Amino acid sequence: MRFMSISLIVVCLFLGCGADKIETPSQVEILTLLDSPVFQFARGELAEFLQKTGELAVVDTIDTKVKRWRFVLQTNELLPPYSFQIQYIKGNREYGLLLEGHDPTCVLHAVYTLLERIGYVFEICGPVAPQHLKMERLVNWSLQIRPFVLQRGVRQHLNFPMDISGYSLDEAKSYVHNLARLRFNAITFHSYPNQWIPGPQAGKDDLAGRFFYGYQYDIPETALFQNNIRNRQVFCIPEIEPFYNDEEKRSQMAVEWLNELMSECKRAGMTIRFSFEPRDMGTDTRQTLTTCETIMSIYPQIETLELLTEETGPWGLEVSEQSVRNVLITHFGEAVLKQRPVYDLLKPGQRGLDNLIGQLGHNIAAAQAFK
């Protein structure tokens, strides 16, 4: 992300480095001018990190005779979307900074930018605190940031033993916090059939909780594993392990785990997408639409629902050109055969192309019907 022009960097460095060595206040007042979950999260993050080194104290009751830092958090819809700014305001007995963003998420990103200014480093594994806060670097310091990349985030295919699929809920929330501290503002969760989605899906049953493609990873009874993995019998989300063999309870707890994690994503200022694979190449979209309705009812935090073709297959078998033509006509009509990109696809011996096109046609029809 490019944060500012070179000329602004020079000005900020000059003002920060050229400030006189001053004895900055040890008390902090934080004002939030909007009551929202993201604002409360931003205030909590600012207060926690300002007090982490023991040099500052955030106070609710202010002695007006005592010098203090005063941080004001507010939205400013006149700023461009995704943008934020920080302005230094000197008062008689206060060192004030106004942190403004186009929306609450942008204000949160202003908080992390300010914290980096005084010495914090934010990494995906967690924050790195300085020995001492460089509060003097805030004196006479102002900037405005308009990101070049507006939607910044990751896709989490919640399925693999090495991803957050095996985290406790608190650990998964910490992962989300670390993403927010990197100023990510979006996240996508992907579910394969019946992992995080209950209800009938193509070729599957009615329960969620089919972790890791439905494979069960038993913990070997050896010291190497028993001493280093907190699960005792089956590798999975630790809170779910005691109920692993109760399939209905496991399904319920899987949905609850992801639901709570999504709520934490929203609190940390992220937009949420969710994707799944209908794995259907037919023209009857009723089951897919039922799955869409189920997803949106149990995960109301979702803002965008994505329908994907099946990942990696099944694309193994070669199919005839006529088979591909038939699927194209079924989903898109004969006129589609005259379009150049489609015409170029019509070659004999392509592997699984009829299945891929069939799934694509099915997903397009379902998406249009679900709007």
N, C-alpha and C positions, 0 to 999 in steps of 0.2 A: 504494500500500500504506500503510495506517495502522499506524505502528510502535508507538505507545504512547499512553497517556492524557496529557492536558494536565498533570495534577498531577505525573506522573512526569518529564515534560520539565522542568518548573520545578525539581524536586529535582535532576535531573542537571545542569542548567545552573548551579544555585547551588553544587553541590559542585565542579564543574569550574572555574568562574570564581573561586570563593572560596578555592581551594587556594593555599597560599603558593607563591611563586616558588622552585622548588627546582632543584638541579642533578641532573637525572635520570641514571641510569647509561648508559654507552655500550656495554655488553655485553648480549647477549640469549641466553637459553636457551629453546629450544622443545621441549616434550615432547609426544609423541603417544602416547596410551594405547591405540591400536588400530592394527593393521597392515592397512591396506586401501588400494587405489588412490586412493580419494577423500581419505583422511586424508593420504596422501603428497603428493597434489596441493595440499591445503590448507596443509600445512607448507611446501611449496615456494613457494607464493604469498606466505605471510606472511613468509618469510625474504627473498624477493626484494624485496618492497616496503619492508620495514623497512631494508634496506641500500641502497636505490636512491639516496638523497640523500647517502650517505657519512658519515652521523652515527652510525650504529649498526653493530655487527658481531655476526653470529650465530656463536656458538662452540659447539663440541661438548665441549670440556674446560673445566670451570668452576673458577676459583680461588675457593674459598669465602670468602676474605678480601676479595674485591672485590664491591662492590655491583653488582647486575645486574637486568635485567628477566627475568621468568620467565613464559612463556606455556604453559599446559597445555591441550591439546585432547583432549576426551573426549566420548563419547556419554552420554546420560542418558535412558533410556527412560521415566522418570517424567514427563518434560516432554511436553506435548501434541504430537501429530504436527505436523510442519512448523515447530515452535517451536525457539527457541534462547535462551540467556542468557549474559551476561558478568558475572563477579563479580570485584571487586578484592579481593585478599588481601595484606596487608602483613606481611612477615616482617622478621627482623633485618637481613639484608643483601640483601633482594630485594623488588622491586616486582612482585607476582604478579597475574596475571589468569587466571581459569579460564574457558575458552570451552567451553560445553556445548551440545549439540544433541540432538534426539530421535533423529537418525540422522546418519551422516557428512556428508550433504549439508547438513543444518542447521548442523553445525559449520563447514563451509566458508562458509556465509552469515554466521556470527558473525565469521569472520576479516575478511570484506569490510566488515562494519559497524564493526569496530574500526578498520580502516584509514581509513575515512571520518572517524572521530572525530579522527584525528591529522592530517587534511588532504588525503587523497586524494579525487579525484573520478573516478567510473567512468562512462564514456560508451560507446555502442556502437562508436565509432570507436577507442576505446582509453583507457587510464587517463591521468589528468592528475596529475602529481606536484607536491606543494607544494615551495616553496624550502627550507623547514625543517619537520621533523616536530614536531608539537605534543604531545610525549609527556606533558607535564604534565597534559594533559586526561584522561589515563587514571587519574590518582591519585584514589582514592575514587569512581571511576565504576563503576556497575553498571546493568544493564537486562535486561529480558526482552521478547522479541518473539514475538507469536503472529499471523502474517499473516492478513488477511481473505481474500486470494486464495491458495488453497493450491497449485494447479497453475498455474505461470507460465511461459509459453514462446511460441514462434513456430512457424508452419508454413512449411517451406521446400519450395516446388514447384520441384524441381531441374530447371529446363528453360530458363531465360531468360538471355540474354547478360549481363544486368545483375545477376544474383544470384551466389551462390557457385559456380554450375555451371562457371564459368571460372576459379576460384581454384586456385592450387597447393595441395597438401595442407597445407603449413605455414600458408598464409594462411587456409585454411578452419578449421584448428585455432585460430588466433588469434581468428577470428570467434566460435567456440564459447567460448573463454576470456572474451571480452568479454560474452557473454550470461550466463555464470556469475557474472561480477563484478557484473552487475545483479541478481543473486540469482534468475535464472531457473532452474527446476528441471525443465523438460520441453522436448522438441523433437519435431516431427513432420516426417518426410521424405515427400514424395509423388513417385511415379514414374509417368510416362505410359508406354504400352506400349514395351517394349524399350529404355528409356533406362538404367535401372539394374537391370533384371530380365532375365536370360537365360531361354530356354525359350519354347515356343509360347504366344502370347497372341492374342486375337481379331484376326485379319487381319494378323498380323505374323510375323516370322521367329524364329529360335532364338538370336539374339545380343543382348547389351546394347550400350551405347555409341551408341545412336541419339540423340545429343544434340539439343536444341532442336527437338523435333518431327521429327527426321530431316533438318532443313535444314542445309546446310553453309555456313558464313560464311567466305568466302575473304578474306584480307587484301589490300587494294589495294596495288599497288606504287608508292605515293606517300610522300613524306617525312612528311606529316602522320600517317599511320598507322604507317609503319615506325619512326618515331622515338618513338612513344608507346605502342605495343603490343608486348609481348615475343614474341607468336606471330609466326612468319615467313610462314606460308602459310595456316593455317586457325585460326580462333579456337576455342579449346577449353582444357581443363585443360593447362597447359604441359608437364607430364611426359608427357602422352599424345600430344602433337602429333607427335613423331618416328615414332610407330607408327600414325598416324591411318589410313593406307590399308591396314593389316593388320587386317581386321575382327575376327578372332578375338582378336588381341592387344589391340585396343582394348576389346573386350567384357570381357576378363579384367581389364584395368587399371581400367576404370570400376567394376567390382565391388570391386576391391581398394581404390580411392580411398574409396568410400563406406563400406566395411567399417572402414577405419582411422579415418575421421572419426567413425563411430558409437562406436568404442572410446574415442575422445577425449571424446566426449559423456558416456559412462559415467564416465570418470575425473574429469570435471568435475561429477559429481553429478547428471546428468540422466536422467530416464526417457525412453524412446524409443518413439515410435509411427511406424508406416509405413503409408501408404495407396497404393492403386492402383485402377484402373478396369477391371473385367473386360470391360465393354462387350458384354455378352451378355444377351439378353432371353428366352432359352430356359429350359427346365426341366432340361436336362442340365448338371449342374454339374461334370463330371469335369475339364474343362480348367481351370476356375477353381480347383478344389481342388489340382490339380497345381501351378498357379502359386503358390498359398498355401504349399504344401510347399517349393517351390523358394526362395521368399523367406525363410522361416524357417530353412532349412538354410544359406543363404549369409550371412544376417545374424542370427546367434543373439542379438545384443544387443537385438533388438526385443522389447518387452514387450506391445504392443498392435498388432494388425494390423487395418486399416480397409479395407472394401470400399466404394468410392464409385460413384455413378452418374456417367455421362459428363459432364464439365464442358462447359457451353454447347451441348450438342446430341448428336446431330442432331435438333433440335426444329423444323425449318423447315416441314414439310408439315402441313396441316390433316388431321385424321382424323375419321372418323365416330364418333358416340356408340356405335354397335354394336361398332366395332373396339375401343374402350376397354373395353366390357363384356366382350368375349371375352378380352382379356388379363387382366383382373381375375379372371374365373372360372378361367382356366387356372392362375393362381398362388395364388389365395386362396379359391376356392370361391364358389358362388352366394350364400352367406350374407353375404359382404362387401358385396354391393350394397345391403343394407338398412341399413348403417351410415351415419349422417348425413354425416360428413365425406366419405365416398366418394360418396354420393348427390349431394352438391353439386358434385362434379367432372364428373358426367355431363351435359355440355353439348356440343352439336355445334360443330365448327369449331375445337376446341382443337389447337394445333400440337404434334405429336410426343408427345402425352400417352401414347399406347399404348407407345411406346418407353421413356419414362421409367418407367412403371409396370412394364413388363416387366423392365427392368434392376433395379428395386428388388426385385421378387419373386425374381429370380435371385440377387441378392446376399444376401437374407435366407436363402434356402434353402442357399446355399453356406456362409454364416457358421454356420448351425446344424449343418451336416454336418461342419464343420472343428473344432468344439469338442472 
